[in-house]
Structure formats: structure tokens, C-alpha cells
Amino acid sequence: MTSKPVIKGTRLTVQFIIGLLASCATVDDILSEYSALETEDI
């Protein structure tokens, strides 16, 4: 992932998750879309 930090056990970057939150996605929205994540990951 070009030296960007990722959520452990996934290929999702921290930057991507923060971008989702910044665009008004809720934690529940993110969890429903990305089943590999848990609340603690976000």
C-alpha cells in the first residue's frame, strides 16, 4: 500500500477510513460495507 498505514488484517488504509468519516459516513455505514472491520479498527 505504498508505505501507508493499513488496518491490521485488511488492505484498507487509515487514510481511506478517515476519508470515509470526513465525507459523513457513519461507523455503522463503514462496518456494513467492509465486513472485515470491527468497531475497534475504526
PDB file of N, H, CA, C and O in Angstrom:
ATOM      1  N   MET A   1       0.833  -1.191   0.000  1.00  0.00           N
ATOM      2  CA  MET A   1       0.000   0.000   0.000  1.00  0.00           C
ATOM      3  C   MET A   1       0.877   1.254   0.000  1.00  0.00           C
ATOM      4  O   MET A   1       0.506   2.278   0.575  1.00  0.00           O
ATOM      5  N   THR A   2       1.992   1.172  -0.620  1.00  0.00           N
ATOM      6  H   THR A   2       2.293   0.341  -1.087  1.00  0.00           H
ATOM      7  CA  THR A   2       2.922   2.298  -0.782  1.00  0.00           C
ATOM      8  C   THR A   2       3.266   2.997   0.529  1.00  0.00           C
ATOM      9  O   THR A   2       3.220   4.223   0.622  1.00  0.00           O
ATOM     10  N   SER A   3       3.605   2.219   1.517  1.00  0.00           N
ATOM     11  H   SER A   3       3.642   1.223   1.442  1.00  0.00           H
ATOM     12  CA  SER A   3       4.087   2.712   2.814  1.00  0.00           C
ATOM     13  C   SER A   3       3.059   3.484   3.631  1.00  0.00           C
ATOM     14  O   SER A   3       3.429   4.212   4.551  1.00  0.00           O
ATOM     15  N   LYS A   4       1.789   3.339   3.315  1.00  0.00           N
ATOM     16  H   LYS A   4       1.489   2.747   2.567  1.00  0.00           H
ATOM     17  CA  LYS A   4       0.742   3.969   4.114  1.00  0.00           C
ATOM     18  C   LYS A   4       0.301   2.989   5.187  1.00  0.00           C
ATOM     19  O   LYS A   4       0.271   1.783   4.940  1.00  0.00           O
ATOM     20  N   PRO A   5      -0.043   3.481   6.382  1.00  0.00           N
ATOM     21  CA  PRO A   5      -0.519   2.576   7.428  1.00  0.00           C
ATOM     22  C   PRO A   5      -1.870   1.966   7.036  1.00  0.00           C
ATOM     23  O   PRO A   5      -2.749   2.646   6.506  1.00  0.00           O
ATOM     24  N   VAL A   6      -2.006   0.672   7.311  1.00  0.00           N
ATOM     25  H   VAL A   6      -1.292   0.120   7.742  1.00  0.00           H
ATOM     26  CA  VAL A   6      -3.243  -0.041   6.994  1.00  0.00           C
ATOM     27  C   VAL A   6      -3.856  -0.612   8.267  1.00  0.00           C
ATOM     28  O   VAL A   6      -3.178  -0.800   9.277  1.00  0.00           O
ATOM     29  N   ILE A   7      -5.146  -0.878   8.192  1.00  0.00           N
ATOM     30  H   ILE A   7      -5.697  -0.724   7.371  1.00  0.00           H
ATOM     31  CA  ILE A   7      -5.841  -1.542   9.283  1.00  0.00           C
ATOM     32  C   ILE A   7      -5.374  -2.994   9.286  1.00  0.00           C
ATOM     33  O   ILE A   7      -5.420  -3.662   8.253  1.00  0.00           O
ATOM     34  N   LYS A   8      -4.929  -3.478  10.427  1.00  0.00           N
ATOM     35  H   LYS A   8      -4.891  -2.935  11.265  1.00  0.00           H
ATOM     36  CA  LYS A   8      -4.354  -4.815  10.533  1.00  0.00           C
ATOM     37  C   LYS A   8      -5.316  -5.873   9.981  1.00  0.00           C
ATOM     38  O   LYS A   8      -6.500  -5.900  10.316  1.00  0.00           O
ATOM     39  N   GLY A   9      -4.778  -6.728   9.137  1.00  0.00           N
ATOM     40  H   GLY A   9      -3.816  -6.706   8.864  1.00  0.00           H
ATOM     41  CA  GLY A   9      -5.551  -7.822   8.569  1.00  0.00           C
ATOM     42  C   GLY A   9      -6.411  -7.421   7.375  1.00  0.00           C
ATOM     43  O   GLY A   9      -7.203  -8.224   6.881  1.00  0.00           O
ATOM     44  N   THR A  10      -6.258  -6.183   6.911  1.00  0.00           N
ATOM     45  H   THR A  10      -5.615  -5.530   7.312  1.00  0.00           H
ATOM     46  CA  THR A  10      -7.016  -5.728   5.744  1.00  0.00           C
ATOM     47  C   THR A  10      -6.069  -5.025   4.782  1.00  0.00           C
ATOM     48  O   THR A  10      -4.877  -4.880   5.055  1.00  0.00           O
ATOM     49  N   ARG A  11      -6.609  -4.600   3.670  1.00  0.00           N
ATOM     50  H   ARG A  11      -7.577  -4.717   3.448  1.00  0.00           H
ATOM     51  CA  ARG A  11      -5.857  -3.771   2.733  1.00  0.00           C
ATOM     52  C   ARG A  11      -6.432  -2.365   2.712  1.00  0.00           C
ATOM     53  O   ARG A  11      -6.246  -1.630   1.742  1.00  0.00           O
ATOM     54  N   LEU A  12      -7.130  -1.989   3.776  1.00  0.00           N
ATOM     55  H   LEU A  12      -7.281  -2.587   4.563  1.00  0.00           H
ATOM     56  CA  LEU A  12      -7.732  -0.661   3.876  1.00  0.00           C
ATOM     57  C   LEU A  12      -6.775   0.266   4.609  1.00  0.00           C
ATOM     58  O   LEU A  12      -6.337  -0.030   5.721  1.00  0.00           O
ATOM     59  N   THR A  13      -6.455   1.385   3.980  1.00  0.00           N
ATOM     60  H   THR A  13      -6.811   1.625   3.077  1.00  0.00           H
ATOM     61  CA  THR A  13      -5.544   2.325   4.619  1.00  0.00           C
ATOM     62  C   THR A  13      -6.284   3.162   5.661  1.00  0.00           C
ATOM     63  O   THR A  13      -7.495   3.367   5.578  1.00  0.00           O
ATOM     64  N   VAL A  14      -5.535   3.627   6.622  1.00  0.00           N
ATOM     65  H   VAL A  14      -4.551   3.461   6.689  1.00  0.00           H
ATOM     66  CA  VAL A  14      -6.081   4.527   7.637  1.00  0.00           C
ATOM     67  C   VAL A  14      -6.594   5.786   6.953  1.00  0.00           C
ATOM     68  O   VAL A  14      -7.650   6.304   7.315  1.00  0.00           O
ATOM     69  N   GLN A  15      -5.862   6.274   5.978  1.00  0.00           N
ATOM     70  H   GLN A  15      -5.004   5.853   5.684  1.00  0.00           H
ATOM     71  CA  GLN A  15      -6.263   7.460   5.231  1.00  0.00           C
ATOM     72  C   GLN A  15      -7.628   7.249   4.568  1.00  0.00           C
ATOM     73  O   GLN A  15      -8.453   8.162   4.559  1.00  0.00           O
ATOM     74  N   PHE A  16      -7.872   6.070   4.019  1.00  0.00           N
ATOM     75  H   PHE A  16      -7.202   5.329   4.026  1.00  0.00           H
ATOM     76  CA  PHE A  16      -9.149   5.772   3.374  1.00  0.00           C
ATOM     77  C   PHE A  16     -10.292   5.828   4.381  1.00  0.00           C
ATOM     78  O   PHE A  16     -11.341   6.406   4.097  1.00  0.00           O
ATOM     79  N   ILE A  17     -10.095   5.230   5.557  1.00  0.00           N
ATOM     80  H   ILE A  17      -9.242   4.760   5.787  1.00  0.00           H
ATOM     81  CA  ILE A  17     -11.132   5.218   6.595  1.00  0.00           C
ATOM     82  C   ILE A  17     -11.407   6.641   7.084  1.00  0.00           C
ATOM     83  O   ILE A  17     -12.562   7.021   7.275  1.00  0.00           O
ATOM     84  N   ILE A  18     -10.360   7.417   7.283  1.00  0.00           N
ATOM     85  H   ILE A  18      -9.421   7.108   7.127  1.00  0.00           H
ATOM     86  CA  ILE A  18     -10.547   8.802   7.714  1.00  0.00           C
ATOM     87  C   ILE A  18     -11.296   9.589   6.632  1.00  0.00           C
ATOM     88  O   ILE A  18     -12.130  10.439   6.945  1.00  0.00           O
ATOM     89  N   GLY A  19     -11.002   9.309   5.391  1.00  0.00           N
ATOM     90  H   GLY A  19     -10.325   8.619   5.137  1.00  0.00           H
ATOM     91  CA  GLY A  19     -11.713   9.963   4.292  1.00  0.00           C
ATOM     92  C   GLY A  19     -13.193   9.630   4.296  1.00  0.00           C
ATOM     93  O   GLY A  19     -14.029  10.498   4.044  1.00  0.00           O
ATOM     94  N   LEU A  20     -13.521   8.376   4.582  1.00  0.00           N
ATOM     95  H   LEU A  20     -12.842   7.671   4.787  1.00  0.00           H
ATOM     96  CA  LEU A  20     -14.931   7.992   4.674  1.00  0.00           C
ATOM     97  C   LEU A  20     -15.622   8.747   5.803  1.00  0.00           C
ATOM     98  O   LEU A  20     -16.733   9.250   5.638  1.00  0.00           O
ATOM     99  N   LEU A  21     -14.955   8.821   6.946  1.00  0.00           N
ATOM    100  H   LEU A  21     -14.052   8.413   7.080  1.00  0.00           H
ATOM    101  CA  LEU A  21     -15.536   9.550   8.082  1.00  0.00           C
ATOM    102  C   LEU A  21     -15.680  11.041   7.769  1.00  0.00           C
ATOM    103  O   LEU A  21     -16.664  11.667   8.164  1.00  0.00           O
ATOM    104  N   ALA A  22     -14.715  11.600   7.070  1.00  0.00           N
ATOM    105  H   ALA A  22     -13.916  11.091   6.750  1.00  0.00           H
ATOM    106  CA  ALA A  22     -14.769  13.018   6.717  1.00  0.00           C
ATOM    107  C   ALA A  22     -15.892  13.309   5.730  1.00  0.00           C
ATOM    108  O   ALA A  22     -16.408  14.426   5.682  1.00  0.00           O
ATOM    109  N   SER A  23     -16.268  12.305   4.943  1.00  0.00           N
ATOM    110  H   SER A  23     -15.849  11.399   4.982  1.00  0.00           H
ATOM    111  CA  SER A  23     -17.348  12.503   3.981  1.00  0.00           C
ATOM    112  C   SER A  23     -18.699  12.106   4.564  1.00  0.00           C
ATOM    113  O   SER A  23     -19.643  11.795   3.838  1.00  0.00           O
ATOM    114  N   CYS A  24     -18.767  12.125   5.882  1.00  0.00           N
ATOM    115  H   CYS A  24     -18.000  12.378   6.472  1.00  0.00           H
ATOM    116  CA  CYS A  24     -20.019  11.918   6.632  1.00  0.00           C
ATOM    117  C   CYS A  24     -20.516  10.478   6.680  1.00  0.00           C
ATOM    118  O   CYS A  24     -21.684  10.250   6.994  1.00  0.00           O
ATOM    119  N   ALA A  25     -19.671   9.506   6.380  1.00  0.00           N
ATOM    120  H   ALA A  25     -18.722   9.691   6.125  1.00  0.00           H
ATOM    121  CA  ALA A  25     -20.056   8.114   6.575  1.00  0.00           C
ATOM    122  C   ALA A  25     -20.027   7.829   8.074  1.00  0.00           C
ATOM    123  O   ALA A  25     -19.124   8.280   8.778  1.00  0.00           O
ATOM    124  N   THR A  26     -21.002   7.092   8.552  1.00  0.00           N
ATOM    125  H   THR A  26     -21.736   6.726   7.980  1.00  0.00           H
ATOM    126  CA  THR A  26     -21.014   6.733   9.969  1.00  0.00           C
ATOM    127  C   THR A  26     -20.203   5.461  10.171  1.00  0.00           C
ATOM    128  O   THR A  26     -19.896   4.748   9.217  1.00  0.00           O
ATOM    129  N   VAL A  27     -19.866   5.191  11.411  1.00  0.00           N
ATOM    130  H   VAL A  27     -20.116   5.770  12.187  1.00  0.00           H
ATOM    131  CA  VAL A  27     -19.149   3.955  11.738  1.00  0.00           C
ATOM    132  C   VAL A  27     -19.985   2.755  11.304  1.00  0.00           C
ATOM    133  O   VAL A  27     -19.447   1.788  10.763  1.00  0.00           O
ATOM    134  N   ASP A  28     -21.291   2.810  11.535  1.00  0.00           N
ATOM    135  H   ASP A  28     -21.728   3.595  11.974  1.00  0.00           H
ATOM    136  CA  ASP A  28     -22.169   1.708  11.122  1.00  0.00           C
ATOM    137  C   ASP A  28     -22.166   1.526   9.607  1.00  0.00           C
ATOM    138  O   ASP A  28     -22.184   0.395   9.122  1.00  0.00           O
ATOM    139  N   ASP A  29     -22.141   2.625   8.853  1.00  0.00           N
ATOM    140  H   ASP A  29     -22.126   3.544   9.246  1.00  0.00           H
ATOM    141  CA  ASP A  29     -22.069   2.534   7.388  1.00  0.00           C
ATOM    142  C   ASP A  29     -20.801   1.809   6.962  1.00  0.00           C
ATOM    143  O   ASP A  29     -20.834   0.924   6.107  1.00  0.00           O
ATOM    144  N   ILE A  30     -19.689   2.195   7.566  1.00  0.00           N
ATOM    145  H   ILE A  30     -19.662   2.914   8.260  1.00  0.00           H
ATOM    146  CA  ILE A  30     -18.399   1.609   7.203  1.00  0.00           C
ATOM    147  C   ILE A  30     -18.366   0.123   7.571  1.00  0.00           C
ATOM    148  O   ILE A  30     -17.895  -0.703   6.790  1.00  0.00           O
ATOM    149  N   LEU A  31     -18.862  -0.207   8.750  1.00  0.00           N
ATOM    150  H   LEU A  31     -19.245   0.465   9.385  1.00  0.00           H
ATOM    151  CA  LEU A  31     -18.863  -1.605   9.183  1.00  0.00           C
ATOM    152  C   LEU A  31     -19.747  -2.468   8.294  1.00  0.00           C
ATOM    153  O   LEU A  31     -19.417  -3.625   8.031  1.00  0.00           O
ATOM    154  N   SER A  32     -20.856  -1.927   7.832  1.00  0.00           N
ATOM    155  H   SER A  32     -21.124  -0.987   8.046  1.00  0.00           H
ATOM    156  CA  SER A  32     -21.739  -2.720   6.972  1.00  0.00           C
ATOM    157  C   SER A  32     -21.133  -2.918   5.585  1.00  0.00           C
ATOM    158  O   SER A  32     -21.383  -3.936   4.940  1.00  0.00           O
ATOM    159  N   GLU A  33     -20.349  -1.968   5.129  1.00  0.00           N
ATOM    160  H   GLU A  33     -20.146  -1.141   5.653  1.00  0.00           H
ATOM    161  CA  GLU A  33     -19.736  -2.056   3.802  1.00  0.00           C
ATOM    162  C   GLU A  33     -18.468  -2.917   3.803  1.00  0.00           C
ATOM    163  O   GLU A  33     -18.178  -3.594   2.817  1.00  0.00           O
ATOM    164  N   TYR A  34     -17.720  -2.890   4.898  1.00  0.00           N
ATOM    165  H   TYR A  34     -17.956  -2.340   5.699  1.00  0.00           H
ATOM    166  CA  TYR A  34     -16.439  -3.605   4.989  1.00  0.00           C
ATOM    167  C   TYR A  34     -16.505  -4.587   6.154  1.00  0.00           C
ATOM    168  O   TYR A  34     -16.167  -4.245   7.287  1.00  0.00           O
ATOM    169  N   SER A  35     -16.936  -5.786   5.867  1.00  0.00           N
ATOM    170  H   SER A  35     -17.212  -6.063   4.947  1.00  0.00           H
ATOM    171  CA  SER A  35     -17.203  -6.783   6.914  1.00  0.00           C
ATOM    172  C   SER A  35     -15.945  -7.239   7.660  1.00  0.00           C
ATOM    173  O   SER A  35     -16.055  -7.813   8.744  1.00  0.00           O
ATOM    174  N   ALA A  36     -14.772  -7.001   7.111  1.00  0.00           N
ATOM    175  H   ALA A  36     -14.683  -6.535   6.231  1.00  0.00           H
ATOM    176  CA  ALA A  36     -13.520  -7.405   7.777  1.00  0.00           C
ATOM    177  C   ALA A  36     -13.183  -6.483   8.952  1.00  0.00           C
ATOM    178  O   ALA A  36     -12.337  -6.821   9.781  1.00  0.00           O
ATOM    179  N   LEU A  37     -13.839  -5.323   9.026  1.00  0.00           N
ATOM    180  H   LEU A  37     -14.525  -5.048   8.353  1.00  0.00           H
ATOM    181  CA  LEU A  37     -13.543  -4.355  10.081  1.00  0.00           C
ATOM    182  C   LEU A  37     -14.400  -4.593  11.309  1.00  0.00           C
ATOM    183  O   LEU A  37     -15.501  -5.137  11.235  1.00  0.00           O
ATOM    184  N   GLU A  38     -13.860  -4.170  12.436  1.00  0.00           N
ATOM    185  H   GLU A  38     -12.965  -3.728  12.496  1.00  0.00           H
ATOM    186  CA  GLU A  38     -14.583  -4.156  13.689  1.00  0.00           C
ATOM    187  C   GLU A  38     -14.584  -2.725  14.216  1.00  0.00           C
ATOM    188  O   GLU A  38     -13.783  -1.902  13.772  1.00  0.00           O
ATOM    189  N   THR A  39     -15.460  -2.426  15.142  1.00  0.00           N
ATOM    190  H   THR A  39     -16.110  -3.095  15.503  1.00  0.00           H
ATOM    191  CA  THR A  39     -15.575  -1.076  15.670  1.00  0.00           C
ATOM    192  C   THR A  39     -14.218  -0.570  16.170  1.00  0.00           C
ATOM    193  O   THR A  39     -13.881   0.594  15.956  1.00  0.00           O
ATOM    194  N   GLU A  40     -13.447  -1.416  16.823  1.00  0.00           N
ATOM    195  H   GLU A  40     -13.720  -2.362  16.997  1.00  0.00           H
ATOM    196  CA  GLU A  40     -12.154  -1.010  17.364  1.00  0.00           C
ATOM    197  C   GLU A  40     -11.189  -0.600  16.251  1.00  0.00           C
ATOM    198  O   GLU A  40     -10.289   0.208  16.485  1.00  0.00           O
ATOM    199  N   ASP A  41     -11.361  -1.139  15.056  1.00  0.00           N
ATOM    200  H   ASP A  41     -12.091  -1.794  14.866  1.00  0.00           H
ATOM    201  CA  ASP A  41     -10.485  -0.775  13.943  1.00  0.00           C
ATOM    202  C   ASP A  41     -10.697   0.670  13.519  1.00  0.00           C
ATOM    203  O   ASP A  41      -9.771   1.340  13.062  1.00  0.00           O
ATOM    204  N   ILE A  42     -11.918   1.135  13.676  1.00  0.00           N
ATOM    205  H   ILE A  42     -12.670   0.591  14.047  1.00  0.00           H
ATOM    206  CA  ILE A  42     -12.242   2.491  13.254  1.00  0.00           C
ATOM    207  C   ILE A  42     -11.960   3.455  14.383  1.00  0.00           C
ATOM    208  O   ILE A  42     -12.168   4.659  14.233  1.00  0.00           O
TER     209      ILE A  42
END
